[in-house]
């Protein structure tokens, strides 16, 4: 509840400050602020997604399989070419 009150007080303060300016400036300021929030949210979401990916066992299993698959393909090619 304390967080709500702090946000409400902050909102009221912002509203009082924006009332001092004309409508165009206030609208532009609010739109720019919303764009910054969206950009910040997207960055956090992307980073959180990557962190969650590294925490899943499936990612590490697939990574291990890919790392093992590349030398096996190389050895298979050498073996096939050695037989020919």
Secondary structure, 3 states (H helix, E strand, C coil): CHHHHHHHHHHHHHHHHHHCCCHHHHHHHHHHHHHHHHHHHHHHHHHHHHHHHHHCHHHHHHHHHHHHHHHHHHHHHHHHHHHC
